[in-house]
Amino acid sequence: MACKSLLNVMMNNPCMINLVKFPAVDPAMINTPERRYSSRSNFTKKICCSTTVQITSLPSSLSSATRVSSVPPSCLALNWRDVQGLNNWEDLIQPLNPLLQREIIRYGKFVTACYDAFDLNPNSSRYLNCKYGKNRLFSEVGLGDSGYEVTKYVYATADISIPIQNGGSSARWVGYIAVSSDEEMKRIGRRDILVTFRGTVTYPEWIANLMSLLSPARLDPDDPKPDIMVEAGFLNLYTSSETNIRFGLQSCREQLLSEVSRLLRRYKNEELSITLAGHSMGSSLALLLAYDIAELGLKRPTVSLTVFSFAGPRVGNVHFKERCEELGVKVLRIVNANDPITKLPGFIFNETFRVWGCASYAHVGIELVLDFFKIDDILCVHDMQTYIEMIKNCPGRSKIRRKRMDLMKKLKGMKMKTSLVPWRYVAITCVVYHGCVTLANMMRLAYP
């Protein structure tokens, strides 16, 4: 009778249902390599087959707001490690679990705040910087009740000599670091250190994106690991500084590591997570930072390190991917099947067509593929806000990833001859350019 009563309580309590889906995590199991958190009991498997389906498999008739809000907020505090990728989001993507769905949207909004606060008015004194002070940022962009406090703004500069608009400094605001409040900590189950990055906006950033030659990362001075290589442009943005000019800023890397280290020391006695989120170029910076933190050993083994990548390009070679996985960096890549940026660099030689490991680009992490396209608004395929809207309305298993259809084929099928011409030139240019870059990488490695 006691067992039957307990089972009835579990069936009728949404939080208990999620506990069955996401077993509570013992920190000791994370620290001890011999006891990896990977297996589940037979009892748990039986419950998953019958009950948990009601949570993860959602009726298409429900609105996105109903689907996301139907899961009690208290469940996140119990299951946050799984949502942060402890088991590489196993059974959480197909179909998309509501807790994970809600967290992707939440972190996506933090990234959108970077765009909303970025000043693009050439006549403004804050041109190409944040329009608001740290204390006002969230309230100004509609995230006043987010439960996070901004602790530092982050700037990046590209070591590229081109004319700039305001003075001698080429540093541009690319994101911020924030930390969850005491009240938010109760809701999400831990103290969360959040770092977010916007995507490409300025000319130096566009040029850096085209610097597709692979370059050794060498972020650990004690063990450079020359076979671990990343895109030269992203590395340039991450490591370049302005220390050669008066009042120049430190590199983006130095700013980030300094503040993250400070927050890790401040909250060392609390349960912690580090969450990095970015869009496009910003996702590349987020992944470089995650690798850097893990490679330098700045965090304790119990501190989760997760990247939510929106529309992110490839960042490094196969050895970079393997090293990130070895270090336990968790990456969830939210991509649009029709977004060409997610297929670059390494358009030809990549993880699916490897010629030489050092010269082939590779994506890192688990992929959540969406499929959206508007013929009257081609740029939406890479738009951050569209990504969020698609996640909000993300349907069940059969609709998450429809049959992949190349963007060029869709345009050609609609016989848009006039519009197709420039896109055809862009496609051909991308293929030739990145093919030549890959060949140059191979030659440089063969004949250093």
PyMOL commands that set and color helices and strands:
alter all, ss='L'
color gray80, all
select helices_A, chain A and resi 2-12+14-21+27-31+33-35+42-56+64-69+74-83+98-117+137-140+182-188+203-209+232-239+252-266+281-296+318-327+340-343+357-359+378-382+384-392+397-400+407-413+417-446
alter helices_A, ss='H'
color red, helices_A
select strands_A, chain A and resi 148-156+172-180+191-197+214-216+229-231+272-279+304-310+316-317+330-336+361-362+366-370
alter strands_A, ss='S'
color yellow, strands_A
deselect
rebuild
show_as cartoon
